[in-house]
Amino acid sequence: MTAFCDLHHVPYRICGKIVLATDKEEMPRLHALYQRGLANGLTDLQMLGPEEIREREPHAAGVAAVYVPQEGIVDFHKVAQALVQEITLRGGVVRCSSRVERLKQSVRWQIISETGEDEADFLINCAGLHSDRVSRLAGNHDRTQIVPFRGEYYRLRPERDYLVRNLIYPVPDPKFPFLGVHFTRQIDGCVEAGPNAVLAFAREGYRYADINLKDLIESLTYGGFWRFLLRYPSICWDEFYRSCRKELFCHSLQRLVPEIQVDDLGPGGAGVRAQALSPSGELLQDFYFIRQPHALHVVNAPSPAATASLAIADEIIDRMKDAFNP
Ligand SMILES: Cc1cc2nc3c(=O)[nH]c(=O)nc-3n(C[C@H](O)[C@H](O)[C@H](O)COP(=O)(O)OP(=O)(O)OC[C@H]3O[C@@H](n4cnc5c(N)ncnc54)[C@H](O)[C@@H]3O)c2cc1C
């Protein structure tokens, strides 16, 4: 990704990240994360004590942290624009606002969209929030379903964004389905705080007011969704309650940066996770591919799939080649 950004003059900054343990109970998980990073080939990882944490992030408080020097931030709009430019230069076409509505497979795929018809030898479905539906259009009967979870953010007021230098993340806890709120400095200099995770009432439900009855009924009548709720009742309720109460959101952020106050948090944006849930109520944490003759469906591509998009593309191409030369 950094090589691609260099080539296309896309602004990015390798600023490093700290993953912060705020109490001793988190230490075994922090150590495990450190070991996994080393096993995955990350060099120069550092375990930090409280003093070293303060050197990197003077306003963060924790008992220990892992410093990951390879982490960075990028202007992803510009990455997407550069990808479009590259595709176009190589003779491809990017067609926006053109929903795929039907798929037929005979000798080749026939792809019928809002703006016309196309043919293809191989179909790759990366339709994010609608990837399960597109997979069903292609004749798959996999019962995994996308349930949209909105992630809401606040932005630190500019006069207080000195409280965060770069990226401050909590230690992931496998007991919880979502990572938890954290701080991310953006390439434009502002600091985002979030995201939480609340059920969105539409697949593109960026606000509570965005309601799509078809999407909502589909989520509420899916057994996997209710099994998920039964598995994590208090977490789901806490996430919803925190979404409605800014002071609770602030309280969660104070675990990482105790000086943060409610008044430091200005309005931010929101994103919707295209989260695949299995029929048994399990939240899929990894990539989920469905293979079909001459088609590949990417039905779950969780974060950091944007950062890893070029590596995922390599994986997709390898799988496509395998399909042609089994
Ligand atoms: C709050 C939040 C924070 C995140 N933070 C990070 C981060 O820090 N780093 C990171 O790497 N990742 C992050 N992610 C994850 C990242 O955004 C996703 O993993 C990534 O966008 C998945 O890429 P995708 O191509 O599979 O799907 P998408 O990016 O969702 O793209 C799917 C595309 O398919 C189109 N589409 C849908 N249906 C149809 C149809 N029927 N016909 C034609 N087109 C269709 C959509 O319009 C869209 O353009 C975050 C996500 C959220 C929600």
The ligand as a Tripos MOL2 file, in Angstrom:
@<TRIPOS>MOLECULE
LIG
   53    58     1     0     0
SMALL
NO_CHARGES

@<TRIPOS>ATOM
      1 C1        -16.4920    2.5630   11.1800 C.3       1 LIG1
      2 C2        -15.4900    1.8310   10.3330 C.ar      1 LIG1
      3 C3        -14.1250    2.0390   10.5030 C.ar      1 LIG1
      4 C4        -13.2000    1.3500    9.7250 C.ar      1 LIG1
      5 N1        -11.8730    1.5980    9.8950 N.ar      1 LIG1
      6 C5        -10.9740    0.9770    9.0950 C.ar      1 LIG1
      7 C6         -9.5860    1.2590    9.1970 C.ar      1 LIG1
      8 O1         -9.1600    2.0730   10.0060 O.2       1 LIG1
      9 N2         -8.7280    0.5960    8.3810 N.ar      1 LIG1
     10 C7         -9.1610   -0.3150    7.4780 C.ar      1 LIG1
     11 O2         -8.3480   -0.8790    6.7620 O.2       1 LIG1
     12 N3        -10.4660   -0.6070    7.3510 N.ar      1 LIG1
     13 C8        -11.3870    0.0250    8.1320 C.ar      1 LIG1
     14 N4        -12.7050   -0.2620    8.0260 N.ar      1 LIG1
     15 C9        -13.1130   -1.3990    7.1880 C.3       1 LIG1
     16 C10       -13.1720   -1.0880    5.7090 C.3       1 LIG1
     17 O3        -13.9340    0.0640    5.4660 O.3       1 LIG1
     18 C11       -13.7960   -2.3000    5.0190 C.3       1 LIG1
     19 O4        -13.1500   -3.4720    5.4730 O.3       1 LIG1
     20 C12       -13.6590   -2.2090    3.5210 C.3       1 LIG1
     21 O5        -14.2870   -1.0370    3.0500 O.3       1 LIG1
     22 C13       -14.2760   -3.4290    2.8400 C.3       1 LIG1
     23 O6        -14.0990   -3.2700    1.4670 O.3       1 LIG1
     24 P1        -15.0700   -3.9320    0.4160 P.3       1 LIG1
     25 O7        -14.5490   -3.5580   -0.9290 O.co2     1 LIG1
     26 O8        -15.2690   -5.3730    0.7440 O.co2     1 LIG1
     27 O9        -16.5110   -3.2510    0.6540 O.3       1 LIG1
     28 P2        -16.9620   -1.7470    0.4800 P.3       1 LIG1
     29 O10       -15.8370   -0.8060    0.7230 O.co2     1 LIG1
     30 O11       -18.1850   -1.6070    1.3160 O.co2     1 LIG1
     31 O12       -17.3590   -1.6180   -1.0600 O.3       1 LIG1
     32 C14       -18.4860   -2.3020   -1.5700 C.3       1 LIG1
     33 C15       -18.9180   -1.5940   -2.8470 C.3       1 LIG1
     34 O13       -19.9020   -2.3940   -3.4900 O.3       1 LIG1
     35 C16       -20.9500   -1.5380   -3.9540 C.3       1 LIG1
     36 N5        -22.1940   -2.3360   -4.0560 N.ar      1 LIG1
     37 C17       -22.9930   -2.8010   -3.0740 C.ar      1 LIG1
     38 N6        -24.0390   -3.4870   -3.5750 N.ar      1 LIG1
     39 C18       -23.9040   -3.4710   -4.9110 C.ar      1 LIG1
     40 C19       -24.6800   -3.9990   -6.0050 C.ar      1 LIG1
     41 N7        -25.8010   -4.7240   -5.8080 N.pl3     1 LIG1
     42 N8        -24.2490   -3.7550   -7.2570 N.ar      1 LIG1
     43 C20       -23.1080   -3.0530   -7.4970 C.ar      1 LIG1
     44 N9        -22.3350   -2.5230   -6.5160 N.ar      1 LIG1
     45 C21       -22.7330   -2.7360   -5.2320 C.ar      1 LIG1
     46 C22       -21.0210   -0.4600   -2.8900 C.3       1 LIG1
     47 O14       -21.6640    0.6950   -3.4120 O.3       1 LIG1
     48 C23       -19.5480   -0.2270   -2.5960 C.3       1 LIG1
     49 O15       -18.9900    0.6970   -3.4800 O.3       1 LIG1
     50 C24       -13.6500    0.4150    8.7790 C.ar      1 LIG1
     51 C25       -15.0290    0.2180    8.5890 C.ar      1 LIG1
     52 C26       -15.9400    0.9120    9.3690 C.ar      1 LIG1
     53 C27       -17.4130    0.6900    9.1480 C.3       1 LIG1
@<TRIPOS>BOND
     1     1     2 1
     2     2     3 ar
     3     2    52 ar
     4     3     4 ar
     5     4     5 ar
     6     4    50 ar
     7     5     6 ar
     8     6     7 ar
     9     6    13 1
    10     7     8 2
    11     7     9 ar
    12     9    10 ar
    13    10    11 2
    14    10    12 ar
    15    12    13 ar
    16    13    14 ar
    17    14    15 1
    18    14    50 ar
    19    15    16 1
    20    16    17 1
    21    16    18 1
    22    18    19 1
    23    18    20 1
    24    20    21 1
    25    20    22 1
    26    22    23 1
    27    23    24 1
    28    24    25 2
    29    24    26 1
    30    24    27 1
    31    27    28 1
    32    28    29 2
    33    28    30 1
    34    28    31 1
    35    31    32 1
    36    32    33 1
    37    33    34 1
    38    33    48 1
    39    34    35 1
    40    35    36 1
    41    35    46 1
    42    36    37 ar
    43    36    45 ar
    44    37    38 ar
    45    38    39 ar
    46    39    40 ar
    47    39    45 ar
    48    40    41 1
    49    40    42 ar
    50    42    43 ar
    51    43    44 ar
    52    44    45 ar
    53    46    47 1
    54    46    48 1
    55    48    49 1
    56    50    51 ar
    57    51    52 ar
    58    52    53 1
@<TRIPOS>SUBSTRUCTURE
     1 LIG1         1 GROUP 0 **** ****
